[in-house]
Amino acid sequence: MVVGINWSEPVAKRDYYEVLGIARTANSKEIKKAYRKAALEYHPDKNPGDKTAEDKFKEVSEAYQTLSDEQKRKDYDAFGHSGPNPFDNQYRRSSQHSDPFRGFEDIFGEFFGRRGHHQTRPQGPQRGPDINISLTIDFLEAVKGCQKSINLTRKDTCTGCTGLGQEPNTSRTVCDMCRGTGYSSFQQGPMVVQSACPKCRGSGSIPTTPCSMCRGVGSIDVTDSIAINIPPGINVGNRLRVAGKGNAGSLGGPPGDLMASIQINPSRKFERRGTDIHTTSRISFVTACLGGVLDVETVQGNEKIKVPFGTQPNTTLRIHGKGIKNLRGSMYGDHYVHIEIQIPKKITSEQRELLRKFEQGSN
């Protein structure tokens, strides 16, 4: 999908620097890099049917169109959205005489094989789209690793036509809807959008005799039970790829992948900070004074640690190597125990007398 910007209508906007996640002092390379990353993440071709991603893509494209132009950026820095901006008369006039895709083609080319918005779409096999899911696991499953099975409905290559969409030994003809370009255009708010032709699905051609099994689509709906291996040490936001378990490709192209974004249920016992674990343990006033041994539950099992005599409130004790495995190595983090000292609310007269003697001896 290729998108052009039509500056004829104003829309509500956030700060452009915030949209791209860059500092106001960012140079042109940093701006382009931030846009490239955001555009790849939210591009409609990567997120078919996702309205939120589509809106995000519009937003980052608009921000890049302004911040990548030296004069527009100067005006924006000086006036923001309240003064001269990409939607005032100056920019409206300039947009009437300039290519709205200017400045985007090189970036889209890096993502999608440098196809221009007026070029004919390649008519060979196309890789299928990825499927993106969110997978929630428990805290200890993330720490120790596990295997999760999910049931997923996806598009699989039709076995009757091997994904070509046509009966064996038949031919294809030019699509009469897009005339072989593979694209259809439509206006959406301030955007001029070109997307894959719905009739030929972007191939530019249609079968003369559609496959009877898939009715010319080239794929069929299947429900798979897919096992996803969770490595120990995975964290929130990490993404796992299951190769070939996305949607089917077109014209016999390979399938996409399944991309699982990991979410983790928090633990009531453990706090995670990177590969380290933090817990809180309470000890008695006497143990703090005299020292002792403390039983600590770690993610790797129970451990006994020594409490030094004279331990003060808010002391932190470390258990080396009893944290979480590094996802990209063999090292483990540490377990930190934050000490709280319990002060008794009620004591006997004998205990009170002993404490007075202790205080006098200390002085």
Residue pairs with C-beta under 8 A, 6 or more apart in sequence:
1 43
1 44
1 45
1 193
1 194
1 195
1 196
2 101
2 104
2 108
2 115
2 116
2 117
2 183
2 194
3 44
3 57
3 58
3 61
3 104
3 191
3 192
3 193
3 194
4 100
4 101
4 117
4 191
4 192
4 193
4 194
5 61
5 62
5 65
5 95
5 100
5 190
5 191
5 192
6 95
6 100
6 187
6 190
6 191
6 192
7 86
7 87
7 91
7 92
7 95
7 100
7 190
8 92
8 95
8 190
9 87
9 189
9 190
10 87
11 62
11 189
11 190
13 19
13 59
13 62
13 81
14 59
15 80
16 62
16 63
16 66
16 67
16 76
17 23
17 24
17 26
17 63
17 67
19 38
19 59
19 60
19 62
19 63
20 26
20 31
20 34
20 35
20 38
20 60
20 63
20 64
20 67
21 34
21 38
22 30
22 31
22 34
23 30
24 77
26 34
26 67
28 68
31 64
31 67
31 68
32 64
32 68
32 107
35 60
35 61
35 63
35 64
35 68
35 107
36 107
36 110
36 111
38 56
38 60
39 57
39 60
39 61
39 64
39 107
39 108
39 111
40 46
40 111
41 53
41 56
42 53
42 54
42 56
42 57
42 60
43 53
43 57
43 111
44 50
44 53
44 54
44 57
44 193
44 195
45 112
45 129
45 196
46 53
46 129
46 130
47 53
47 54
47 132
48 129
58 189
58 190
58 191
61 104
62 86
64 103
64 104
65 72
65 86
65 103
65 104
66 72
66 73
66 76
66 85
66 86
67 73
67 76
68 103
69 103
72 86
72 91
75 83
75 84
75 85
76 85
76 86
78 84
79 85
84 90
85 91
100 192
101 116
101 117
105 114
105 116
105 117
108 114
108 115
109 115
113 122
115 121
115 122
117 183
117 194
120 180
120 181
120 182
120 204
121 181
121 182
121 183
121 196
121 202
121 203
121 204
122 182
123 182
123 203
123 204
123 205
123 251
124 251
124 253
125 163
125 249
125 250
125 251
125 252
125 253
125 254
126 202
126 203
126 249
126 250
126 251
126 253
127 249
127 253
127 254
127 255
127 256
128 155
128 246
128 247
128 248
128 249
128 250
128 253
128 254
128 255
128 256
129 246
129 247
129 256
130 246
130 247
130 256
130 257
130 258
130 259
131 152
131 154
131 245
131 246
131 247
131 256
131 257
131 258
131 259
132 259
132 261
133 150
133 152
133 258
133 259
133 260
133 261
134 260
134 261
134 263
135 148
135 150
135 228
135 240
135 260
135 261
135 262
135 263
136 262
136 263
136 264
136 265
137 146
137 148
137 230
137 262
137 263
137 264
137 265
138 264
138 265
139 264
139 265
139 266
139 267
139 270
139 272
140 267
140 299
141 148
141 230
142 230
142 232
142 233
142 234
142 235
142 262
142 264
143 232
143 233
143 299
143 324
143 325
144 232
144 299
145 229
145 230
145 231
145 232
145 233
145 234
146 230
147 227
147 228
147 229
147 230
148 227
148 228
148 230
149 225
149 226
149 227
149 228
150 225
150 226
150 228
151 223
151 224
151 225
151 226
152 223
152 224
152 226
152 245
152 258
153 221
153 222
153 223
153 224
154 221
154 222
154 224
154 245
154 246
154 247
154 248
154 258
155 219
155 220
155 221
155 222
155 247
155 248
156 219
156 220
156 221
156 222
156 224
156 248
156 255
157 163
157 218
157 219
157 248
157 249
157 252
157 255
158 165
158 211
158 213
158 214
158 217
158 218
158 219
158 220
158 248
159 213
160 211
160 212
160 213
160 214
161 167
161 168
161 211
161 213
161 214
161 218
162 252
163 218
163 219
163 248
163 249
163 250
163 251
163 252
163 253
164 207
164 211
164 218
164 251
164 252
165 206
165 207
165 210
165 211
165 214
165 216
165 217
165 218
165 250
165 251
166 172
166 207
166 208
166 209
166 210
166 211
166 216
167 207
167 209
167 210
167 211
167 212
170 207
170 208
170 209
171 207
171 208
172 205
172 206
172 207
172 208
173 205
173 206
173 207
173 208
174 180
174 204
174 205
174 206
175 182
175 197
175 199
175 200
175 203
175 204
175 205
175 206
176 199
176 206
177 184
177 197
177 198
177 199
177 200
178 184
178 197
178 199
178 200
178 204
180 204
180 205
181 197
181 204
182 196
182 197
182 200
182 202
182 203
182 204
183 194
183 195
183 196
183 197
183 202
184 194
184 195
184 196
184 197
184 198
185 192
185 193
185 194
186 193
186 195
187 193
196 202
197 204
199 206
200 206
201 218
201 250
202 250
203 250
203 251
206 216
207 216
210 216
211 217
211 218
213 220
214 220
218 248
218 250
218 251
218 252
219 247
219 248
224 245
226 242
226 245
226 258
228 240
228 242
228 258
228 260
229 240
230 240
230 262
231 327
232 324
232 325
232 327
233 275
233 324
233 325
233 326
233 327
234 240
234 262
234 264
234 327
235 262
235 264
235 272
235 327
236 262
236 263
236 264
237 261
237 262
238 261
238 262
238 327
239 259
239 260
239 261
239 262
240 259
240 260
240 262
241 257
241 258
241 259
241 260
242 257
242 258
242 260
243 257
244 254
244 255
244 257
245 255
245 257
245 258
246 255
246 256
246 257
246 258
246 259
247 255
247 256
248 255
249 255
249 256
269 279
269 297
270 277
270 278
270 279
270 299
271 277
271 278
271 279
272 278
272 324
274 324
274 333
275 323
275 324
275 325
275 326
275 331
275 332
275 333
276 323
276 324
276 333
276 334
276 335
276 336
277 298
277 299
277 322
277 323
277 324
277 333
277 334
277 335
277 336
278 335
278 336
278 338
279 296
279 297
279 335
279 336
279 337
279 338
280 337
280 338
280 339
280 340
281 294
281 296
281 337
281 338
281 339
281 340
282 339
282 340
282 341
282 342
283 292
283 294
283 307
283 311
283 339
283 340
283 341
283 342
284 341
284 342
285 341
285 342
285 343
285 344
287 294
287 307
287 311
288 307
288 310
288 311
288 312
288 339
288 341
289 309
289 310
290 309
291 306
291 307
291 308
291 309
291 310
291 311
292 306
292 307
293 304
293 305
293 306
293 307
294 304
294 305
294 306
294 307
294 317
294 337
295 302
295 303
295 304
296 302
296 303
296 304
296 305
296 319
296 335
296 337
298 319
298 322
298 323
298 335
299 322
299 323
299 324
299 335
300 322
303 319
303 322
303 335
305 317
305 319
305 337
307 317
307 339
311 339
311 341
312 341
313 339
313 340
313 341
314 338
314 339
314 340
315 338
315 339
316 336
316 337
316 338
316 339
317 336
317 337
317 339
318 334
318 335
318 336
318 337
319 334
319 335
319 336
319 337
320 334
321 332
321 333
321 334
322 332
322 334
322 335
323 332
323 333
323 334
323 335
324 332
324 333
325 331
325 332
326 332
326 333
347 355
